[in-house]
Amino acid sequence: MRSLAVASPHPGAAFAFAAGRPRSSASPSQRLCCRHASSRRWRLDRTLACSFGGPLRNSHRPGRHYMGVSENMLTPAAAVSVEQAEASAHLPKGDMWSVHKFGGTCMGTSQRIQNVADIILRDPSERKLVVVSAMSKVTDMMYNLVNKAQSRDDSYITALDEVFEKHMAAAKDLLGGEDLARFLSQLHADVSNLKAMLRAICIAGHATESFSDYVVGHGELWSAQMLSFAIKKSGTPCSWMDTREVLVVNPTGSNQVDPDYLESEKRLEKWFARRPAETIIATGFIASTPENIPTTLKRDGSDFSAAIIGSLVEAGQVTIWTDVDGVFSADPRKVSEAVILSTLSYQEAWEMSYFGANVLHPRTIIPVMKYNIPIVIRNMFNISAPGTMICQQPANENGDLEACVKAFATIDKLALVNVEGTGMAGVPGTASAIFGAVKDVGANVIMISQASSEHSVCFAVPEKEVAAVSAALHVRFREALSAGRLSKVEVIHNCSILAAVGLKMASTPGVSATLFDALAKANINVRAIAQGCSEYNITVVLKQEDCVRALRAAHSRFFLSKTTLAVGIIGPGLIGRTLLNQLKDQAAVLKENMNIDLRVMGITGSRTMLLNDTGIDLTQWKEHLKTEAEPANLDKFVDHLSENQLFPNRVLVDCTADTSVASHYYDWLKKGIHVITPNKKANSGPLDKYLKLRTLQRASYTHYFYEATVGAGLPIISTLRGLLETGDKILRIEGIFSGTLSYIFNNFEGTRTFSDVVSEAKEAGYTEPDPRDDLSGTDVARKVIILARESGLRLELSDIPVRSLVPEALRSCSTADEYMQKLPSFDQDWAIERKDAEAAGEVLRYVGVVDVVNKEGQVELRRYKKDHPFAQLSGSDNIIAFTTSRYREQPLIVRGPGAGAEVTAGGVFSDILRLASYLGAPS
């Protein structure tokens, strides 16, 4: 009768199938286990017996071996002596043990395996226990083998050959002589067994979880053996451990396992009694059930293996070796300024693991917490980096707000389910019914939030599971929905979770306020909130498209990174060009001293524009604008800034005097883009548009700064606001608001003619190309309107009477040159007016006045006594006098340079820094 021997998923048993009754060569207890497993798990069809010939060897048997002899081959006397040796042996525990875990990337090539061996050999610890994963990609390759076989895809044979070749090539590079021969012999045997098993799976068209786990676990077996041989060749004694002989776990119904620590400890002691080596290489990921059926600790389970083994030996430290320098404060792919954390508490690491941060297997923390064993995350490829230590930390009693949030984590591709209705309030069992229905469809609830009114319950689930959840809830609550007790079961798609994590958040006031303030200032709407009573994390649900910006805004706000501003410059003319040079000169200082990172993402003129996704090199912006520019398109320019998800805070700086550009401010603010400008057109334009703009600005966290619209770099607007906000009452504002006209009348003295002074001012660059733009007084009138509106007056520009300094006869001149040629003919009129003033001991000054008491404003040429502050000016200085209830007898004076590109650009720059301060930068 033909028979077939097939390697069992039980590593210590082999089944023999015949056309008739199955036979087993295992022990009675193993046969009992095998019969039980055969009836419940494998159910191989009897026809398989006709498909193969010849026995298969089982390569990794958990049965005890002594000097190459199986315990089943020992004589009774020898077996007794072994049992006595085991009884007298003792497994040492404590700080003398150092546990290391190396993942697949670390074990990815023969050279990397040798590097791992070198790290272990350099470890001065008395005893070392090393847990290894399969070589890089091997676990996926092994799962693929099983999938191909149960799909009856014969290419599994080729795929298995690839696995064999990968390990054989690594072994040949790494080992030599007898060690290489022993390993390759074992590898051949294993692959032969796997071929037979996969053939059986292919015929059956099905692989149980136990069969799959048995196949997949070979990757760890091979990598552990190769590493043990690599260490041995240096002369250091070393044993390798098949952890299926030691680790015992109980599978749960949620694709997880619970370790049986007591049984595992017993088995470890027995294993150590047989092989009491000071360096042990153990397989990660794999384990056995209490019935000795192979299983795994599921995906990324090698971390869990290391933690379990570390707790069993009560190790001094567990080191997890990876390809990163430690645990980051946020995903560095989303936050380039994320920092390596030197320490994390167990609770913080636990929370971060739950919320998807690439820290550890979520359950890795549990075993080590019992003995306060620190876990250190280190980079095998950068050994000089100290890594991140995860350990017990005391709770914070006197919280430091800036240090209380350790890190942020996000989960994408979620949906928010909202169950709402007045009939839920006070009705016991509603929540139970909701989550019972969710459980029945096997969905994973990530977060739950409920209002204290009990009117609604919302929870987040993976997007791929929400359709089943919604359908189940509609079925479960069909009657309640029909009767109106529930108003709706709503699904909000495309959501993400942002979690702020920190042990020191507990009992620290202001953490939530700071987080939500940062999100609000980045114009991000929060859809749901959750915080446990432990206060270790605050969780918010938001739109997935906002997730990266929210993460960056929150990260920046808690001083974990620089406050980054994405800046768009409109108008690279005289002021814009000067501002760009100032930004270039100060960029490094701002980063170093003020934690502010200014990124100019775009520069646009009227004809061309330059865009960049990460920031324009300001040392060469002029060259780039010539060589890389594209046709100017203001809408595209704004979209480029607003759609950039890397930077949460966006600001447009309008350095033009263009009315059409100013007309877009409202839309930009509504999009969450801050606006800074020296352009007076918006604030002095139609009153209804101004009020609409200011109402939006006051109702949102989007800022609109315009200090430079009135006094260039002088603090005129901020001084006025300070007076009003502190309760002072403005009575009158009077000042010389034009630097150009200040220069002209400061120099219009003695025998100099008016036309000569105007010509001099034009040549010095104080006037516009056409001096009539300054002499008309319209610019001063706009400043008067801006201050009047800031003071609460609702005036239009047409309400301000203005004395123009351009003679009526010259207003129709077609060019500035024509005007300048004809201006001397009016010098005599100006000489007479100056002479009259001088005769009275006075000087001429061109001023703007806001009369708040009488609710009016005006722009005119006035005469002042020579001892008046307005008569003491020089150059292009501006001077503004605030007469208020507090400063009635002696007005508050603000004086300084009021014209020129440098001071105007400086005023704009100051507004940019003020915005950064509002957004969280230190002030």
C-alpha angles and dihedrals in degrees: 000000000000115000137189126215111202125186108245127224082241098084092214100051138066126196125220114203124193135171087265131031118350118249128206132201093197128106119274092260091047090048089054090051091045093050089050092047093043093055096044106031120020108028092179110192116250089235089072087077089072095051102068140038129200132034125285122220120231105223108191108043117174090213112117119268127199118189089336094311120119117232088238088063096053122107116245091256093050091048090053091052090052092052090050090051090052092049092052095044121097129202108225115225135191142054094336086080120083114189121204129185123197120191130213094273090054090050094041100116140016090258092052091049088053089049089053090051090052091052091051093047091052093052106105093203116128093233129020130195114189123195116197137189126216118279115282113294093000095111090054090047091052093049087049090055091056093045092051093047096050089046087055090241106153091205087086085086092059091043091053090050088055090054090049093049092049093055095039091053091048092049093049090052093046107036140037144184120009094351091057092046092050093048095046090048090054091044091052091050093048094049091048090054092045091052091055094046093047089049089055091049090048092054093045091045090218139079122197120220091257093054090047093049091049093053096043094049093067091083091067092044092056097044092049092051093048092050092048091052090047091055094044093055088065088060096256114131111241139169129197123220128211096211091206084078091055116023115073119189136175114225114229130205094254099068090266137104133223116217118234096220097182095052092040091053091051092050092046091053090051092047092049091049088061096042110023096177124159091222118047126181110205132189115245127211098027131091141144136252120240086265090058092251112148115249139155137235087239127244116347088008097142090084087054090049091054092049093049093048090044090055092047092057093033089233125201092233142355114215118198109201116205140150097267130076094242141296114331126219087235138355102296090211088065101030111038090189093057111135133215111254114226093205140013129184120237089250093051093050090047092053093046092050091052092052094053102263112151093244111111142324101291093243097044092094096059101071096047097046092071092065097028090242110172119230117211121199110207139171115242089199094052106037092169090069110094093215128205124305118211111201146131113298129184117250116257115256099177103035122212104211094209093054102034097087109068102181149341130234133186138201119200134194096048134140127211117225116201121193109190139174144121090242091069095067112105094353111131117225099026094114090044091054092048096051093038088061090048091050092051091062092046096242122159115233109212100181139003129203128178131179115235089239087066087225093127143013122201130183138174124238132170112282091238091059101043097088091059091044093051092048092049092050093049090052093045094048099034093122094043091051092048092048093047096242086120116039099196151344101218129189121203110194132204099036134152135197124230116194126191110205130194137134090214092058088084111106093352108132119224101028095114092042092052093048095049092043090056091049093047092050089053087053093244121150119218115216101186138005134203133178128170122224089249086068091213092129143018114208126198131182118216141156112297090230089059096047100096093044090048092050092050093045093050093043091051095046094058092056092253090122142003122291099252122203121193103211130198116194116206114194116023090198125121097308095035092048092049091049092052090052091050091050090050093051095047102038097096093043092051092051094048102039106024104027091236122140113193113194117188101209097178145007121199134182129179093277110024139021138196121215131188130175098216105024138300119259099246093199089069105024094123092054092046091049089057098043105030103030124124130200111292115258115168095198092052090045092055092044090053089058099040097045095051104110095188095076121048097196119062127180132182116208112201109201094170132095090223121137093203092056091048090052089068097059094095093054092046093051090048089056090055095256116138117227128213122177148157087203109118097194099091097048094043097040128094110335096230092055091047092051091047090051094049093045091055092046093051093047096052140051090243113110130223114191125181107160092139094058093084113022104015100226096355118108096241101132094041092049092051092048091048091055093048096044092052091054102259118144119231114224104168140353117199128170155136099258101172119078089194095054090041089058093046096051094038087059098036096097141109113015097331116126123234093238091053092054092047090049091050092050091050093050091048090054096246095121133058115260086267107045090205088076087066099034093051090072094225092120091054090046090055090053090049090052091049092052092043091054091046087054091054101262117135101215133150123220088249089061092068116087109218129194106215117212091207110097113239091242092057099047091085095055108129096217140027090241091056089050093050091049093053098039096085089066087072097048092100092059090052092047091055093050091049092048092053091052093048091050088059093047091253140121132219118249131174107224143173121217133199110195102192094176092058093033095234142109137203143181117214148143108260137182121232132186113257092247092055115109090240089060093054097068126118134193114352097330121151123213129191126186120202114202109193140154089272096039098040101125097037114024121226107254127208114186136170146099109331103179139050135075095261097057094039092050088045089056090052091047089052089054090051091054091046089054090050089052091052089050093055109280115135112266 
